[in-house]
C-alpha cells in the first residue's frame, strides 16, 4: 500500500534556554574521517496523538542540557574538528500520512518503506552560509494515531549509545520530568595523547581521489530467529565447552559462516568479520555515566575462507570470542598511538566483498524510548553504504519475540544461497 506523506511545517528547534556561545573539542575518535557521516533510522510508534507538538516542546527543553547538539561542526584551517555551541538548533519537520500504520504492517517489510518521505528533508535558509544541523528529525502522524520518527544524526558527535541516550532524555522530558534522569557528560578529553599534533598524526587520512565504484549491488534480506533456538544453541555451547556464549556471538557465527559459504570463495581467500565494541568501561577510570560521544573500537577477525566454511557453529563462536578477548590489549595499543597489524588502520578495514560487518542494536537503548505512549514497536536502520556488506542485529517488531537480523550483505546471485544457509541453522 502506498503511503502519502505531506510535510506541514519545517524549522529549527532551539534550546529553551540560550547560553553563551563557546567551542568544544571533540575526541580523536569523534574526529575520525570514517565518522564524518550521518546515521539514519526510523522509529515506529503504535500510538501518540499530537506527537509532533509534544516531541517538539520536549526537544527544545532537552537541548538545554544537550546544548552542543544544537550547534554545528567547525574545522578552522590547520585545526582539528570541533563543535561550535552556537545554539542554532535542531532541524525539525512535522508531517502527516493519510494511511494507518496497521495497513503497512508497521513497516515490518523494510523493502517497501518510503524512506525519502519519512526522513526529514532540508530547505536551508539562503541567508545562512552553512546549514548542517547535527540532528534532523521528522515526526509523521498517521491516521490511526500512531507516528514515525525519521532521525538523521551526525555520527561525529554521538555513537549509537549516545544517540539513544539523547532520545530517552527527550522522552523523559515529554513525560513530565524536569530534567533527564541521566545528566549528559561531554568529557571528550579521555584520549590520553599528549598534544593535538601527536593526536592528529595518528588519525587515519581520507584516501585520495573519488570513492571506489562498487562492482556489486547489495540486496536486502531479513532473517528472523526464534529466541528458543538461540537458547538451545547457548545450552549446546555450554555443554560442549563448559563456557557461556551470548546471543550476539551465536548470530555473528551463524551469519558469517552462512554468508561465506554462500559467496563461494577460493579456499585460501581471507575473509574478515568486523564489529564495533563499546569501550567505555575499558578506560581507567571508566567513562562517567552520561557520556554520549563515540567510544568504541573495531574487533576484526581474519581467517581463510575454507577454515570458516568447514567450521562448526561452536568453533566459529570460539573464533569470535577469541577476537573479543584481544579487544582490551588492542584498544590500549591504539590509545598509545601504536600501529596495529602491520600498520593497517583498525578503523578502516578493507571495504571489500570479503569483509563483513555486523552491529548489535538491541542493547543501544532505542527500544526503551518513551515519549508518553510506550516504546516503539519497530526500529528500522537504513542502509548507509552500497558497498559495505553489513548485518544489524535487533529485536523483532512487537509483539513477536525473537531476534531479527537485517542485512545488506550479498549481491543478487548469492541471495538465494545465503538465505538457504541461514535457514539451515536457524530452524
N, C-alpha and C positions, 0 to 999 in steps of 0.2 A: 504494500500500500504506500502510495506517495505521501510525503509529509510536506505540507505547505506552510512555510515559516515566514512571518512578517516581522521585521525589526521595527520597533516603535519608538525607541529612544536610545541615544548614544551620548556618552560624555565621560569626563574624568571624575572619579570619586576621590576627593581629597581627604586627608586625615581630619577628624572632627576638631582637633586642636593643632594649630600650626606651631612649628618650632623654628629656632634659628637655623639657617642653612649651614650645613657642615659637610665635610668629605670624610668617608670611612674607607680604610684599606680593606681589600679582600685578601683571603689567604692564597698561598701559591696553588692549592688545589682548585679553589674557585677560579683562578686565573688561567687554568689550563685551556689551551685553544679548543680542545675537543668538547669543552663545555660551553663554548660560545654558540649556544643553540637554544631553542625553545622546546620544552616538553608539553605535549598536548594530550588532554584527557577529556572524557565525557563522564558525568556523574548523574545517574538517573534516579530520581526520587518518585515514589509512588504517589505522594500527596503533599500539597503545600500551597494553599491558597494565598495569593498576594506574595508569593515567594520573592519576586523582584524587589518589592518595596522593603520587605523585612531584611533581605540579604544586603541590599544597598546601604541601608542605615547601619547595619551591624558591621559591614566592611569599613565604613568611614570611621567608626569607633575603634575597630580592631587595628586600624592603621596608625593609631596613636602610639601604642607600644611597639608596633612593627613599622615604625616610621621609615626605615631605609627602603622598604618595599614600595613606598610612594615616590622614590627618587628615580635616578637614571644612571646608567653606566657612563663612565667617563674615563678616557685614557689620554691625558696630555702627552705631548711629544716626549719620548725617552722616559716615560714613567709607566709603572705597572697599572693594570686595570683597577679602577676604584668605583665607589658609589657616591654620587652627589646626592646628599639627603636634602633634596630641594622641595619636597612636599607637593610635587606637581600632580601626583595622584595615579590611580589605577584606572585603566580603560574598562568601562562597564557598559554593556549593551543589554537592553530589555527587548524581548521578542515574545511572540505568541504563535501557537500552532493550532490549526483547526481540528486536528485528529486527536484521538486519545492514545495514551501510552499502551493500553491493552491491545489496541488494534495493530500495533507494531511489535507486540510481544516484548515491550520494554527494551527494545533494541538488543534482544538476545542474539540475533543474527547480525553480526557486526559488518558483514559484507554489504548489507542493504542500508546502512546508516548514511544519511545525507550530511556528512561531516561539515561541508562548507556552509551549510545552513545553520548548524548548531554551534559551531565555533564562532567567536567574536570576529566580525570584520573590523576594519580600521579605516577611519577617514581623518587623516591628520589635519590639523589647523595649518593652513598655508602660511600663516604668520610665524609659525614655530619652526626654528631652524632644524631641530631634531625632535622626532616624535616616536619614542620607542619605550613605552611603559614596560616595567619589569613584570607586571601581572596584567593579563587581559581576561575578562570574564563575560560570558553571556548567559543570562538566565532566560530560558524559553518556557513559558507557561503553556501547558496542554489543556485541551478542553475538559479532560477528566479531573482536573485539579492538580495533577502531577506536574513535575517540571524537570528540566535537564539543564545542568550547568556545563557549559563548554569552557574549559580552562586552558589558557596558554601561559606558561610560567618560564621565566628566564632561568636556565639551569646554572648560570654563573653565580647566582645568589643563594639558591636553595637546592639541596638534593631532594629525593622523594620524601624522606622523613621530615625534612624541614617544610616542604610544601604542605604536607598533610597536617603538620602542627599548626600552620597558619590557618588552614581551612577549619580545623577544630576550634581555633580561637574565635573565628567569625561565628561559628555555630554557638559557642558558649555565650558570646555577647548577645546573639539573636535570642537565646533562651532566657535572657534577663540578668546574666551575671555582669557585675560592674567591670570586671577585668578578666582576662583569660586565666584559667586555672594554672597553667604553666607560663611564667613570665619569660618572654623571649630574651635570649642572650646572644650578643654579637660575637665576641671572643674569637676573632679571626686571626689572632696572633699566636695560635698554638703550634705553628710550624717552626721548629727550633733551628732555623738558619740564622746566620749572624748579620747578614746585610741584604738589602734589596738587590745589589749587584750579584751576590752569590746566588740568591734565590732565582733571579731571572736567568742566570746561566744554566740552571738545572731544568728550567721549563722546556718541554719539547717545542720545537718550532713548527709552524704550519708548513706543509710541503709546498714547493714552488709549483706554479702552473695551475691549471684547472683541475677539479677533482676527476678521478677516473670515471670513465663511462662504463657502466656495468655490462657484462656480456650475458646477463641473465635477468629475468624478471621474477621476483619472488612472489609466490602465491600464498594467499592466506588460508589457514586451516585452524579450526578449534577442535580440541580434544578434551572430553570430559571424563574424569577418572573418579569412580565412586570411592568415598572415604573408606569403606570397608576393605577395598582392595589395597589401599595404602597401609592400613593397619595390618593386613595379612602379611605384606612384604616386610613390614617392620618386625613382626614376630619371627618370620623366617630368617632375617638377617641376624637377629639376636640369638636364635637357636644355633646357627652355623658358626658365628664368630664370637659369641659371648659379649658383643658390644651393641650399642644402640645406634640407630641412624635416624635422620629426620625425613619428613615428607619431601622437603626440597631436594635432599640428596637422592632419594628414590626417583623423583620426577626428572632430575638432571641426568641421572644414569640412563634411565629408560629412553629419554628424549635423545640423548647423544648417541647411544647405540642404534636406535631406530633410524635416525637421520643418516648416520654414517653407512649403515647397511643399504639404505635406500639410494644413496647417491653413487654407490658402487665405484669407489676409488681404487687405484693401484695399491697393492698390499703395503708398500713402503712409504706411501704418501702420509705426511704428518698432518694430523687433524688437531685442532685446538678447541677447548671449551673454556669460555671466559665468563665469569660473573663477578659482580662488584660487592664487596663485603663492607659492612658498616664498621668503622674503626674508632668510633667514639670512646669505647671502653678500653682500647688498646693503649691509649696515651697514659702517661703517668705525670700528674693525676689525670683521670678520665675527664673528658669534656663535660662541663656542667649541664644539668638538665635545662632544657630550654634552648640549647644551641640549635640553630636552624640553617647552618651553612653546609657546605659539602665536606664530608669527612668519610671517604671510602677509598678502597684500594682494590684493583683488579686481581682476582685469583685466576691464573692461567694454567691449564693442564694440557700438556702436549704429549701425544702418543702416536705410534704408527697405526694407520687405519686397520691393518689386519689384526693387531693386538686388541683393538677395541671391538671389532665386529665378531671376534671369536670369544670375547669375554662373557661371562655370566653376569647377571644383574648384581650379584654380590661382589664380584670382582670389580665391576665398574663403580659401584658405590665406594669401594675402598680407594680407587683412583681419586675420586672426588674428595674423600676425607683426608687423604694424604696431601692433596693440594691445599686444602683449608688449613692443615696443620702447619704448612710453611708460611702462612699469612703473617703472623707477628714478626718473624725474622725479616721477611722481605719488605714489610712496611717500614720497619725501623731502618733498614738499609736505605730506603728511599728518602726517609726524613733526614738522614745524614748526608744526602746528596750522592750516595754511592750508586754507580751504574749497575743495573741488574741484567743478567742473561746476555752477557757479551755486548752490552751497550743498547740492547733493544729497549725502547721506551715501554714500560709496563702499561701506560695509559693509552698506547696506540698500537695494539696488536695488528697484524696484517688484516686488512679488510678484504678477505678472500672468501670464496665459497667453502673453503675448508675450515674456516673459523666460525664457530657457533657461539652466540651469546645467549645467556639465559638470565632472567631477572625475576626476583620474587617480590610481588606487590602485596601479597596477603598480609604482611607484617608492617607495612608502611603507615597504616592508620587511616587511609581514605575510607575504609568501610565503617569507621567509627564516627564520621562527621554527622552531626545532627543540628539542623537549623531550626528546629521546633517540632518536626513531624516524623522523626525517626531517621535511621541511617539509610543510605542509598540501597536500592535493590540491585544495582549494577554499576560497576566502574569499568570504563572501557578505555584501554590505552590505544593510542593512534600511531600507526606506523611512522617512524621518524626517518627512515632511510630505505631506499630501494635496493641497496647493495649489501646491507648488513643482515645476515641470517640471524634471526632472533626468536626467542620464545619467552613469553611472560606468564608467570605462574600467579594465578589469582583464585578467587573463590567463585563458585558457580552462582549465577544470579539467583536471588531468593525466589521461592522458598526452598529450592533444592539444596541438598548438602553434598559437598564434594569439592574437588579441585578442578579448575579449568586451566588448560594450557592454551594460550592464544599465540599463534605462531605466524611468522612470515619468514620461512626458512628454506624453502625449496622452489625450484623452477617447476613449470607445469609437468615436464616429463618425469619428475621424481615425486610428484604429489601423491599419486596413487600408491606406489611402493612405500612411501613414508607412512601414509595412513594405515596401510596393511601392517607394517611393522609395529606401529603404535598399538593397533588393536590386538596384536598377538600377545602383548604383556599387560594390557590394561583391562582385559576382560577374561 
